[in-house]
Amino acid sequence: MAELVAKVGLKKEPGFLYFLDKGGNVARARMSRVKMRGKSKIEVVAKVGVKKVSGYLYFIDKKGNVSRAKMARGRKSGSGKKKVAKKKVAKRKAAPKRKAAKKKSVKRKAAPKRKVAKKKVAKKRKR
């Protein structure tokens, strides 16, 4: 799985993140917490000078040595997990299109004219 690159035998302190810097040296930085914001100072712990090869992940293992592992690139088909079958969704059949019913034209009889009731004017009585 992982192969040993350089034997360092580093003792790790809690609260620090250990990693390989650009020069291939073992470095550490204080882990970020909620109270402490911003970048922390990076200090070189051991000068190793590891030459990095692309396609490998370099890390400090539990014993404090520099190790590397091949990076996973893509997945091979048929390995590990089974594919979940998709559920078939029953398609609804479309309702047959109905033709719009034609309205029968009905001739309406003209409404009889109403007689307008005349207002009766009350005559003034003379006294």
A tleap script that builds the chain and sets N, CA, C and O, in Angstrom:
source leaprc.protein.ff14SB
mol = sequence {
  NMET ALA GLU LEU VAL ALA LYS VAL GLY LEU
  LYS LYS GLU PRO GLY PHE LEU TYR PHE LEU
  ASP LYS GLY GLY ASN VAL ALA ARG ALA ARG
  MET SER ARG VAL LYS MET ARG GLY LYS SER
  LYS ILE GLU VAL VAL ALA LYS VAL GLY VAL
  LYS LYS VAL SER GLY TYR LEU TYR PHE ILE
  ASP LYS LYS GLY ASN VAL SER ARG ALA LYS
  MET ALA ARG GLY ARG LYS SER GLY SER GLY
  LYS LYS LYS VAL ALA LYS LYS LYS VAL ALA
  LYS ARG LYS ALA ALA PRO LYS ARG LYS ALA
  ALA LYS LYS LYS SER VAL LYS ARG LYS ALA
  ALA PRO LYS ARG LYS VAL ALA LYS LYS LYS
  VAL ALA LYS LYS ARG LYS CARG
}
set mol.1.N position { 0.836 -1.183 0.000 }
set mol.1.CA position { 0.000 0.000 0.000 }
set mol.1.C position { 0.880 1.246 0.000 }
set mol.1.O position { 0.929 1.967 -0.997 }
set mol.2.N position { 1.576 1.507 1.105 }
set mol.2.CA position { 2.484 2.646 1.191 }
set mol.2.C position { 3.913 2.132 1.321 }
set mol.2.O position { 4.158 1.091 1.931 }
set mol.3.N position { 4.848 2.873 0.742 }
set mol.3.CA position { 6.249 2.471 0.834 }
set mol.3.C position { 7.057 3.545 1.558 }
set mol.3.O position { 6.784 4.739 1.428 }
set mol.4.N position { 8.034 3.111 2.304 }
set mol.4.CA position { 8.872 4.006 3.089 }
set mol.4.C position { 9.865 4.709 2.153 }
set mol.4.O position { 10.516 4.062 1.332 }
set mol.5.N position { 9.974 6.031 2.284 }
set mol.5.CA position { 10.870 6.812 1.442 }
set mol.5.C position { 12.107 7.227 2.242 }
set mol.5.O position { 13.237 7.046 1.788 }
set mol.6.N position { 11.881 7.789 3.450 }
set mol.6.CA position { 13.006 8.222 4.283 }
set mol.6.C position { 12.695 7.909 5.737 }
set mol.6.O position { 11.583 8.147 6.211 }
set mol.7.N position { 13.687 7.374 6.443 }
set mol.7.CA position { 13.495 7.049 7.851 }
set mol.7.C position { 13.914 8.264 8.679 }
set mol.7.O position { 15.076 8.670 8.679 }
set mol.8.N position { 12.912 8.842 9.399 }
set mol.8.CA position { 13.160 10.059 10.173 }
set mol.8.C position { 12.982 9.777 11.658 }
set mol.8.O position { 13.789 10.233 12.467 }
set mol.9.N position { 11.959 9.046 12.029 }
set mol.9.CA position { 11.677 8.726 13.429 }
set mol.9.C position { 11.248 9.960 14.207 }
set mol.9.O position { 11.728 10.203 15.315 }
set mol.10.N position { 10.358 10.726 13.633 }
set mol.10.CA position { 9.902 11.998 14.205 }
set mol.10.C position { 8.881 11.762 15.311 }
set mol.10.O position { 7.986 10.931 15.157 }
set mol.11.N position { 9.002 12.474 16.414 }
set mol.11.CA position { 8.005 12.402 17.493 }
set mol.11.C position { 6.998 13.520 17.249 }
set mol.11.O position { 7.359 14.697 17.230 }
set mol.12.N position { 5.739 13.147 17.063 }
set mol.12.CA position { 4.691 14.145 16.770 }
set mol.12.C position { 4.114 14.702 18.066 }
set mol.12.O position { 3.849 13.966 19.016 }
set mol.13.N position { 3.927 16.008 18.081 }
set mol.13.CA position { 3.270 16.675 19.210 }
set mol.13.C position { 1.825 16.954 18.837 }
set mol.13.O position { 1.540 17.290 17.688 }
set mol.14.N position { 0.899 16.819 19.796 }
set mol.14.CA position { -0.501 17.120 19.476 }
set mol.14.C position { -0.697 18.616 19.227 }
set mol.14.O position { -0.014 19.449 19.823 }
set mol.15.N position { -1.640 18.945 18.339 }
set mol.15.CA position { -1.925 20.349 18.014 }
set mol.15.C position { -1.141 20.868 16.820 }
set mol.15.O position { -1.260 22.038 16.455 }
set mol.16.N position { -0.331 19.991 16.203 }
set mol.16.CA position { 0.441 20.396 15.032 }
set mol.16.C position { 0.092 19.521 13.841 }
set mol.16.O position { -0.257 18.351 13.999 }
set mol.17.N position { 0.187 20.098 12.642 }
set mol.17.CA position { -0.028 19.375 11.391 }
set mol.17.C position { 1.339 19.188 10.747 }
set mol.17.O position { 2.043 20.162 10.478 }
set mol.18.N position { 1.718 17.919 10.498 }
set mol.18.CA position { 3.021 17.619 9.913 }
set mol.18.C position { 2.849 17.294 8.434 }
set mol.18.O position { 1.921 16.579 8.054 }
set mol.19.N position { 3.753 17.825 7.594 }
set mol.19.CA position { 3.646 17.636 6.144 }
set mol.19.C position { 5.018 17.798 5.511 }
set mol.19.O position { 5.976 18.182 6.181 }
set mol.20.N position { 5.113 17.501 4.208 }
set mol.20.CA position { 6.351 17.708 3.443 }
set mol.20.C position { 6.218 19.025 2.696 }
set mol.20.O position { 5.236 19.233 1.983 }
set mol.21.N position { 7.192 19.919 2.846 }
set mol.21.CA position { 7.118 21.201 2.139 }
set mol.21.C position { 7.650 21.044 0.711 }
set mol.21.O position { 7.955 19.932 0.281 }
set mol.22.N position { 7.762 22.160 -0.024 }
set mol.22.CA position { 8.168 22.115 -1.430 }
set mol.22.C position { 9.591 21.575 -1.595 }
set mol.22.O position { 9.909 20.961 -2.614 }
set mol.23.N position { 10.433 21.800 -0.610 }
set mol.23.CA position { 11.813 21.315 -0.694 }
set mol.23.C position { 11.974 19.854 -0.312 }
set mol.23.O position { 13.081 19.320 -0.388 }
set mol.24.N position { 10.902 19.195 0.096 }
set mol.24.CA position { 10.969 17.784 0.486 }
set mol.24.C position { 11.386 17.608 1.924 }
set mol.24.O position { 11.794 16.514 2.314 }
set mol.25.N position { 11.296 18.663 2.735 }
set mol.25.CA position { 11.639 18.602 4.153 }
set mol.25.C position { 10.379 18.433 4.989 }
set mol.25.O position { 9.294 18.836 4.569 }
set mol.26.N position { 10.518 17.839 6.167 }
set mol.26.CA position { 9.379 17.658 7.067 }
set mol.26.C position { 9.160 18.982 7.798 }
set mol.26.O position { 10.069 19.517 8.433 }
set mol.27.N position { 7.926 19.501 7.694 }
set mol.27.CA position { 7.586 20.771 8.335 }
set mol.27.C position { 6.330 20.584 9.163 }
set mol.27.O position { 5.606 19.599 9.014 }
set mol.28.N position { 6.082 21.564 10.052 }
set mol.28.CA position { 4.862 21.495 10.853 }
set mol.28.C position { 4.280 22.893 11.007 }
set mol.28.O position { 4.987 23.898 10.929 }
set mol.29.N position { 2.955 22.927 11.229 }
set mol.29.CA position { 2.247 24.182 11.458 }
set mol.29.C position { 1.201 23.928 12.529 }
set mol.29.O position { 0.635 22.837 12.613 }
set mol.30.N position { 0.949 24.939 13.345 }
set mol.30.CA position { -0.061 24.796 14.396 }
set mol.30.C position { -1.437 24.667 13.744 }
set mol.30.O position { -1.765 25.397 12.809 }
set mol.31.N position { -2.236 23.725 14.254 }
set mol.31.CA position { -3.575 23.514 13.698 }
set mol.31.C position { -4.470 24.699 14.008 }
set mol.31.O position { -4.410 25.273 15.096 }
set mol.32.N position { -5.300 25.058 13.040 }
set mol.32.CA position { -6.198 26.204 13.178 }
set mol.32.C position { -7.354 25.846 14.102 }
set mol.32.O position { -7.913 24.753 14.016 }
set mol.33.N position { -7.698 26.749 14.960 }
set mol.33.CA position { -8.848 26.590 15.857 }
set mol.33.C position { -9.771 27.781 15.665 }
set mol.33.O position { -9.431 28.734 14.964 }
set mol.34.N position { -10.937 27.724 16.290 }
set mol.34.CA position { -11.940 28.782 16.135 }
set mol.34.C position { -11.413 30.110 16.666 }
set mol.34.O position { -11.618 31.152 16.044 }
set mol.35.N position { -10.739 30.079 17.805 }
set mol.35.CA position { -10.249 31.310 18.417 }
set mol.35.C position { -9.105 31.928 17.610 }
set mol.35.O position { -9.007 33.149 17.489 }
set mol.36.N position { -8.242 31.066 17.059 }
set mol.36.CA position { -7.075 31.561 16.337 }
set mol.36.C position { -7.364 31.569 14.838 }
set mol.36.O position { -7.509 30.515 14.219 }
set mol.37.N position { -7.445 32.757 14.267 }
set mol.37.CA position { -7.703 32.879 12.833 }
set mol.37.C position { -6.428 33.325 12.127 }
set mol.37.O position { -5.530 33.879 12.762 }
set mol.38.N position { -6.342 33.093 10.832 }
set mol.38.CA position { -5.199 33.531 10.055 }
set mol.38.C position { -4.186 32.409 9.859 }
set mol.38.O position { -4.383 31.282 10.316 }
set mol.39.N position { -3.090 32.748 9.163 }
set mol.39.CA position { -2.053 31.756 8.879 }
set mol.39.C position { -1.126 31.596 10.076 }
set mol.39.O position { -0.812 32.556 10.780 }
set mol.40.N position { -0.700 30.356 10.285 }
set mol.40.CA position { 0.257 30.095 11.358 }
set mol.40.C position { 1.661 29.974 10.757 }
set mol.40.O position { 1.808 29.730 9.559 }
set mol.41.N position { 2.658 30.140 11.568 }
set mol.41.CA position { 4.043 30.051 11.111 }
set mol.41.C position { 4.399 28.593 10.843 }
set mol.41.O position { 4.038 27.696 11.605 }
set mol.42.N position { 5.121 28.380 9.735 }
set mol.42.CA position { 5.564 27.039 9.369 }
set mol.42.C position { 7.028 26.907 9.790 }
set mol.42.O position { 7.860 27.756 9.472 }
set mol.43.N position { 7.318 25.837 10.502 }
set mol.43.CA position { 8.705 25.613 10.913 }
set mol.43.C position { 9.182 24.249 10.402 }
set mol.43.O position { 8.457 23.257 10.480 }
set mol.44.N position { 10.399 24.216 9.885 }
set mol.44.CA position { 10.979 22.981 9.373 }
set mol.44.C position { 11.500 22.176 10.565 }
set mol.44.O position { 12.279 22.678 11.375 }
set mol.45.N position { 11.059 20.924 10.659 }
set mol.45.CA position { 11.424 20.057 11.785 }
set mol.45.C position { 12.651 19.211 11.434 }
set mol.45.O position { 13.569 19.090 12.246 }
set mol.46.N position { 12.675 18.628 10.237 }
set mol.46.CA position { 13.795 17.789 9.817 }
set mol.46.C position { 14.094 18.025 8.339 }
set mol.46.O position { 13.187 18.013 7.507 }
set mol.47.N position { 15.358 18.237 8.020 }
set mol.47.CA position { 15.753 18.427 6.623 }
set mol.47.C position { 16.035 17.058 6.022 }
set mol.47.O position { 17.018 16.395 6.354 }
set mol.48.N position { 15.142 16.661 5.131 }
set mol.48.CA position { 15.245 15.336 4.525 }
set mol.48.C position { 15.628 15.465 3.053 }
set mol.48.O position { 16.481 14.721 2.569 }
set mol.49.N position { 15.005 16.404 2.337 }
set mol.49.CA position { 15.298 16.626 0.917 }
set mol.49.C position { 14.795 15.513 0.029 }
set mol.49.O position { 15.526 15.031 -0.836 }
set mol.50.N position { 13.537 15.091 0.233 }
set mol.50.CA position { 12.937 14.019 -0.563 }
set mol.50.C position { 12.596 14.568 -1.951 }
set mol.50.O position { 11.994 15.635 -2.070 }
set mol.51.N position { 12.983 13.831 -3.003 }
set mol.51.CA position { 12.627 14.201 -4.379 }
set mol.51.C position { 11.260 13.595 -4.664 }
set mol.51.O position { 11.090 12.375 -4.654 }
set mol.52.N position { 10.286 14.471 -4.920 }
set mol.52.CA position { 8.908 14.000 -5.131 }
set mol.52.C position { 8.709 13.558 -6.580 }
set mol.52.O position { 9.225 14.172 -7.513 }
set mol.53.N position { 7.949 12.479 -6.740 }
set mol.53.CA position { 7.588 11.951 -8.052 }
set mol.53.C position { 6.096 12.181 -8.233 }
set mol.53.O position { 5.318 11.957 -7.306 }
set mol.54.N position { 5.691 12.624 -9.418 }
set mol.54.CA position { 4.260 12.881 -9.648 }
set mol.54.C position { 3.490 11.561 -9.641 }
set mol.54.O position { 4.010 10.524 -10.053 }
set mol.55.N position { 2.262 11.613 -9.173 }
set mol.55.CA position { 1.421 10.412 -9.094 }
set mol.55.C position { 1.462 9.747 -7.739 }
set mol.55.O position { 0.798 8.731 -7.534 }
set mol.56.N position { 2.233 10.297 -6.799 }
set mol.56.CA position { 2.331 9.745 -5.453 }
set mol.56.C position { 1.928 10.786 -4.413 }
set mol.56.O position { 2.130 11.985 -4.606 }
set mol.57.N position { 1.366 10.321 -3.329 }
set mol.57.CA position { 0.990 11.164 -2.196 }
set mol.57.C position { 2.009 10.917 -1.091 }
set mol.57.O position { 2.176 9.790 -0.624 }
set mol.58.N position { 2.688 11.987 -0.680 }
set mol.58.CA position { 3.715 11.888 0.363 }
set mol.58.C position { 3.132 12.319 1.698 }
set mol.58.O position { 2.397 13.303 1.773 }
set mol.59.N position { 3.465 11.572 2.762 }
set mol.59.CA position { 2.921 11.860 4.085 }
set mol.59.C position { 3.871 11.359 5.167 }
set mol.59.O position { 4.795 10.593 4.893 }
set mol.60.N position { 3.630 11.805 6.408 }
set mol.60.CA position { 4.398 11.340 7.557 }
set mol.60.C position { 3.561 10.256 8.234 }
set mol.60.O position { 2.447 10.536 8.677 }
set mol.61.N position { 4.064 9.039 8.324 }
set mol.61.CA position { 3.277 7.933 8.881 }
set mol.61.C position { 3.279 7.969 10.413 }
set mol.61.O position { 3.821 8.895 11.016 }
set mol.62.N position { 2.668 6.953 11.035 }
set mol.62.CA position { 2.514 6.918 12.497 }
set mol.62.C position { 3.856 6.829 13.234 }
set mol.62.O position { 3.986 7.319 14.356 }
set mol.63.N position { 4.838 6.209 12.604 }
set mol.63.CA position { 6.152 6.067 13.239 }
set mol.63.C position { 7.017 7.320 13.068 }
set mol.63.O position { 8.099 7.413 13.648 }
set mol.64.N position { 6.537 8.288 12.267 }
set mol.64.CA position { 7.288 9.521 12.059 }
set mol.64.C position { 8.221 9.473 10.874 }
set mol.64.O position { 9.121 10.306 10.767 }
set mol.65.N position { 8.031 8.525 9.984 }
set mol.65.CA position { 8.860 8.401 8.783 }
set mol.65.C position { 8.111 8.958 7.572 }
set mol.65.O position { 6.883 9.048 7.576 }
set mol.66.N position { 8.869 9.332 6.531 }
set mol.66.CA position { 8.261 9.839 5.298 }
set mol.66.C position { 7.898 8.636 4.432 }
set mol.66.O position { 8.745 7.797 4.125 }
set mol.67.N position { 6.623 8.567 4.042 }
set mol.67.CA position { 6.142 7.470 3.206 }
set mol.67.C position { 5.406 8.044 2.007 }
set mol.67.O position { 5.092 9.233 1.960 }
set mol.68.N position { 5.136 7.175 1.039 }
set mol.68.CA position { 4.367 7.597 -0.129 }
set mol.68.C position { 3.417 6.486 -0.546 }
set mol.68.O position { 3.673 5.304 -0.314 }
set mol.69.N position { 2.314 6.890 -1.167 }
set mol.69.CA position { 1.316 5.936 -1.659 }
set mol.69.C position { 0.880 6.382 -3.047 }
set mol.69.O position { 0.829 7.576 -3.343 }
set mol.70.N position { 0.569 5.414 -3.885 }
set mol.70.CA position { 0.114 5.709 -5.245 }
set mol.70.C position { -1.251 6.375 -5.174 }
set mol.70.O position { -2.152 5.889 -4.491 }
set mol.71.N position { -1.399 7.488 -5.882 }
set mol.71.CA position { -2.691 8.199 -5.872 }
set mol.71.C position { -3.705 7.452 -6.725 }
set mol.71.O position { -3.382 6.923 -7.788 }
set mol.72.N position { -4.944 7.421 -6.230 }
set mol.72.CA position { -6.029 6.774 -6.966 }
set mol.72.C position { -6.486 7.716 -8.077 }
set mol.72.O position { -6.915 8.839 -7.812 }
set mol.73.N position { -6.392 7.257 -9.302 }
set mol.73.CA position { -6.818 8.060 -10.454 }
set mol.73.C position { -7.900 7.307 -11.211 }
set mol.73.O position { -7.614 6.337 -11.913 }
set mol.74.N position { -9.150 7.755 -11.067 }
set mol.74.CA position { -10.252 7.103 -11.760 }
set mol.74.C position { -10.614 5.779 -11.109 }
set mol.74.O position { -9.955 5.342 -10.165 }
set mol.75.N position { -11.638 5.159 -11.603 }
set mol.75.CA position { -12.104 3.865 -11.084 }
set mol.75.C position { -12.217 2.880 -12.231 }
set mol.75.O position { -12.576 3.242 -13.351 }
set mol.76.N position { -11.901 1.619 -11.929 }
set mol.76.CA position { -12.082 0.572 -12.924 }
set mol.76.C position { -13.524 0.089 -12.862 }
set mol.76.O position { -14.111 0.009 -11.783 }
set mol.77.N position { -14.090 -0.229 -14.010 }
set mol.77.CA position { -15.485 -0.677 -14.037 }
set mol.77.C position { -15.601 -2.078 -13.455 }
set mol.77.O position { -14.751 -2.932 -13.708 }
set mol.78.N position { -16.651 -2.316 -12.678 }
set mol.78.CA position { -16.917 -3.628 -12.107 }
set mol.78.C position { -16.151 -3.937 -10.846 }
set mol.78.O position { -16.145 -5.084 -10.400 }
set mol.79.N position { -15.503 -2.947 -10.254 }
set mol.79.CA position { -14.755 -3.227 -9.028 }
set mol.79.C position { -15.487 -2.688 -7.822 }
set mol.79.O position { -15.934 -1.541 -7.814 }
set mol.80.N position { -15.606 -3.514 -6.812 }
set mol.80.CA position { -16.137 -3.043 -5.533 }
set mol.80.C position { -17.643 -2.910 -5.490 }
set mol.80.O position { -18.352 -3.897 -5.299 }
set mol.81.N position { -18.121 -1.733 -5.662 }
set mol.81.CA position { -19.542 -1.454 -5.435 }
set mol.81.C position { -20.409 -1.944 -6.589 }
set mol.81.O position { -20.023 -1.890 -7.757 }
set mol.82.N position { -21.588 -2.422 -6.220 }
set mol.82.CA position { -22.538 -2.854 -7.230 }
set mol.82.C position { -23.362 -1.651 -7.649 }
set mol.82.O position { -23.644 -0.758 -6.850 }
set mol.83.N position { -23.736 -1.646 -8.901 }
set mol.83.CA position { -24.567 -0.553 -9.388 }
set mol.83.C position { -26.003 -0.802 -8.962 }
set mol.83.O position { -26.503 -1.926 -9.028 }
set mol.84.N position { -26.648 0.250 -8.529 }
set mol.84.CA position { -28.032 0.147 -8.099 }
set mol.84.C position { -28.911 0.287 -9.334 }
set mol.84.O position { -28.765 1.226 -10.118 }
set mol.85.N position { -29.830 -0.671 -9.493 }
set mol.85.CA position { -30.725 -0.631 -10.642 }
set mol.85.C position { -31.694 0.532 -10.500 }
set mol.85.O position { -32.232 0.793 -9.423 }
set mol.86.N position { -31.902 1.222 -11.611 }
set mol.86.CA position { -32.834 2.346 -11.590 }
set mol.86.C position { -34.260 1.822 -11.577 }
set mol.86.O position { -34.592 0.843 -12.245 }
set mol.87.N position { -35.087 2.498 -10.802 }
set mol.87.CA position { -36.482 2.103 -10.745 }
set mol.87.C position { -37.182 2.548 -12.008 }
set mol.87.O position { -36.998 3.667 -12.486 }
set mol.88.N position { -37.990 1.644 -12.540 }
set mol.88.CA position { -38.731 2.001 -13.742 }
set mol.88.C position { -39.965 2.799 -13.359 }
set mol.88.O position { -40.738 2.409 -12.484 }
set mol.89.N position { -40.125 3.898 -14.021 }
set mol.89.CA position { -41.270 4.756 -13.766 }
set mol.89.C position { -42.291 4.477 -14.850 }
set mol.89.O position { -42.009 4.614 -16.041 }
set mol.90.N position { -43.494 4.077 -14.416 }
set mol.90.CA position { -44.550 3.781 -15.377 }
set mol.90.C position { -44.999 5.074 -16.037 }
set mol.90.O position { -45.361 6.041 -15.367 }
set mol.91.N position { -44.969 5.070 -17.353 }
set mol.91.CA position { -45.388 6.265 -18.080 }
set mol.91.C position { -46.901 6.276 -18.176 }
set mol.91.O position { -47.539 5.262 -18.461 }
set mol.92.N position { -47.443 7.429 -17.937 }
set mol.92.CA position { -48.898 7.567 -18.053 }
set mol.92.C position { -49.263 7.717 -19.523 }
set mol.92.O position { -48.621 8.444 -20.281 }
set mol.93.N position { -50.302 7.010 -19.888 }
set mol.93.CA position { -50.763 7.150 -21.257 }
set mol.93.C position { -51.529 8.452 -21.374 }
set mol.93.O position { -52.320 8.820 -20.506 }
set mol.94.N position { -51.274 9.119 -22.450 }
set mol.94.CA position { -51.950 10.392 -22.657 }
set mol.94.C position { -53.417 10.116 -22.989 }
set mol.94.O position { -53.734 9.208 -23.759 }
set mol.95.N position { -54.281 10.895 -22.409 }
set mol.95.CA position { -55.713 10.725 -22.672 }
set mol.95.C position { -55.979 11.068 -24.134 }
set mol.95.O position { -55.392 12.008 -24.671 }
set mol.96.N position { -56.870 10.303 -24.782 }
set mol.96.CA position { -57.140 10.596 -26.191 }
set mol.96.C position { -57.718 12.009 -26.335 }
set mol.96.O position { -58.545 12.459 -25.541 }
set mol.97.N position { -57.249 12.675 -27.371 }
set mol.97.CA position { -57.699 14.045 -27.568 }
set mol.97.C position { -59.145 14.036 -28.043 }
set mol.97.O position { -59.519 13.318 -28.970 }
set mol.98.N position { -59.926 14.841 -27.387 }
set mol.98.CA position { -61.342 14.940 -27.765 }
set mol.98.C position { -61.533 16.135 -28.664 }
set mol.98.O position { -60.928 17.192 -28.486 }
set mol.99.N position { -62.400 15.927 -29.639 }
set mol.99.CA position { -62.682 17.039 -30.538 }
set mol.99.C position { -63.598 18.007 -29.824 }
set mol.99.O position { -64.497 17.612 -29.081 }
set mol.100.N position { -63.357 19.263 -30.061 }
set mol.100.CA position { -64.185 20.286 -29.429 }
set mol.100.C position { -65.603 20.180 -29.988 }
set mol.100.O position { -65.805 20.166 -31.202 }
set mol.101.N position { -66.563 20.108 -29.102 }
set mol.101.CA position { -67.962 19.987 -29.526 }
set mol.101.C position { -68.406 21.305 -30.137 }
set mol.101.O position { -68.185 22.381 -29.581 }
set mol.102.N position { -69.039 21.188 -31.298 }
set mol.102.CA position { -69.530 22.397 -31.950 }
set mol.102.C position { -70.823 22.829 -31.288 }
set mol.102.O position { -71.728 22.036 -31.029 }
set mol.103.N position { -70.863 24.098 -31.033 }
set mol.103.CA position { -72.080 24.626 -30.421 }
set mol.103.C position { -73.116 24.856 -31.513 }
set mol.103.O position { -72.834 25.420 -32.570 }
set mol.104.N position { -74.302 24.403 -31.216 }
set mol.104.CA position { -75.378 24.602 -32.188 }
set mol.104.C position { -75.816 26.050 -32.125 }
set mol.104.O position { -76.047 26.610 -31.053 }
set mol.105.N position { -75.920 26.625 -33.275 }
set mol.105.CA position { -76.348 28.027 -33.280 }
set mol.105.C position { -77.873 28.055 -33.169 }
set mol.105.O position { -78.591 27.556 -34.035 }
set mol.106.N position { -78.318 28.626 -32.126 }
set mol.106.CA position { -79.751 28.713 -31.869 }
set mol.106.C position { -80.159 30.166 -32.077 }
set mol.106.O position { -79.586 31.094 -31.506 }
set mol.107.N position { -81.183 30.320 -32.926 }
set mol.107.CA position { -81.658 31.680 -33.148 }
set mol.107.C position { -82.584 32.029 -32.004 }
set mol.107.O position { -83.571 31.348 -31.726 }
set mol.108.N position { -82.227 33.097 -31.367 }
set mol.108.CA position { -83.051 33.518 -30.249 }
set mol.108.C position { -84.099 34.492 -30.744 }
set mol.108.O position { -83.867 35.342 -31.603 }
set mol.109.N position { -85.240 34.319 -30.160 }
set mol.109.CA position { -86.321 35.246 -30.521 }
set mol.109.C position { -86.054 36.558 -29.811 }
set mol.109.O position { -85.568 36.604 -28.681 }
set mol.110.N position { -86.383 37.588 -30.500 }
set mol.110.CA position { -86.179 38.904 -29.910 }
set mol.110.C position { -87.129 39.060 -28.739 }
set mol.110.O position { -88.307 38.717 -28.827 }
set mol.111.N position { -86.622 39.564 -27.681 }
set mol.111.CA position { -87.444 39.738 -26.481 }
set mol.111.C position { -88.518 40.786 -26.773 }
set mol.111.O position { -88.243 41.815 -27.390 }
set mol.112.N position { -89.742 40.511 -26.323 }
set mol.112.CA position { -90.814 41.492 -26.590 }
set mol.112.C position { -90.484 42.806 -25.875 }
set mol.112.O position { -89.967 42.833 -24.758 }
set mol.113.N position { -90.806 43.870 -26.569 }
set mol.113.CA position { -90.523 45.175 -25.989 }
set mol.113.C position { -91.438 45.403 -24.816 }
set mol.113.O position { -92.637 45.132 -24.870 }
set mol.114.N position { -90.864 45.890 -23.787 }
set mol.114.CA position { -91.658 46.148 -22.588 }
set mol.114.C position { -92.231 47.553 -22.674 }
set mol.114.O position { -91.618 48.499 -23.169 }
set mol.115.N position { -93.394 47.618 -22.180 }
set mol.115.CA position { -94.017 48.932 -22.172 }
set mol.115.C position { -93.450 49.700 -20.996 }
set mol.115.O position { -93.366 49.214 -19.868 }
set mol.116.N position { -93.076 50.890 -21.308 }
set mol.116.CA position { -92.509 51.718 -20.264 }
set mol.116.C position { -93.661 52.317 -19.484 }
set mol.116.O position { -94.533 52.978 -20.047 }
set mol.117.N position { -93.658 52.087 -18.221 }
set mol.117.CA position { -94.737 52.615 -17.377 }
set mol.117.C position { -94.492 54.104 -17.182 }
set mol.117.O position { -93.419 54.534 -16.758 }
set mol.118.N position { -95.514 54.864 -17.504 }
set mol.118.CA position { -95.385 56.304 -17.334 }
set mol.118.C position { -95.685 56.651 -15.902 }
set mol.118.O position { -96.563 56.074 -15.261 }
set mol.119.N position { -94.940 57.595 -15.431 }
set mol.119.CA position { -95.167 58.025 -14.068 }
set mol.119.C position { -96.385 58.917 -14.035 }
set mol.119.O position { -96.570 59.819 -14.853 }
set mol.120.N position { -97.185 58.625 -13.074 }
set mol.120.CA position { -98.379 59.460 -12.920 }
set mol.120.C position { -97.998 60.692 -12.138 }
set mol.120.O position { -97.416 60.644 -11.054 }
set mol.121.N position { -98.351 61.766 -12.736 }
set mol.121.CA position { -98.015 63.031 -12.096 }
set mol.121.C position { -99.214 63.417 -11.242 }
set mol.121.O position { -100.349 63.500 -11.713 }
set mol.122.N position { -98.930 63.641 -10.021 }
set mol.122.CA position { -100.017 64.010 -9.116 }
set mol.122.C position { -100.356 65.488 -9.373 }
set mol.122.O position { -99.485 66.358 -9.403 }
set mol.123.N position { -101.643 65.723 -9.554 }
set mol.123.CA position { -102.059 67.117 -9.786 }
set mol.123.C position { -102.201 67.802 -8.472 }
set mol.123.O position { -102.660 67.232 -7.483 }
set mol.124.N position { -101.792 69.046 -8.484 }
set mol.124.CA position { -101.882 69.829 -7.277 }
set mol.124.C position { -103.323 70.270 -7.079 }
set mol.124.O position { -103.958 70.765 -8.010 }
set mol.125.N position { -103.821 70.098 -5.917 }
set mol.125.CA position { -105.191 70.519 -5.616 }
set mol.125.C position { -105.170 71.955 -5.135 }
set mol.125.O position { -104.274 72.398 -4.416 }
set mol.126.N position { -106.121 72.603 -5.535 }
set mol.126.CA position { -106.238 73.986 -5.104 }
set mol.126.C position { -107.037 74.017 -3.844 }
set mol.126.O position { -107.992 73.251 -3.714 }
set mol.127.N position { -106.716 74.821 -2.952 }
set mol.127.CA position { -107.464 74.920 -1.718 }
set mol.127.C position { -108.152 76.205 -1.595 }
set mol.127.O position { -108.834 76.447 -0.600 }
savepdb mol mol.pdb
quit
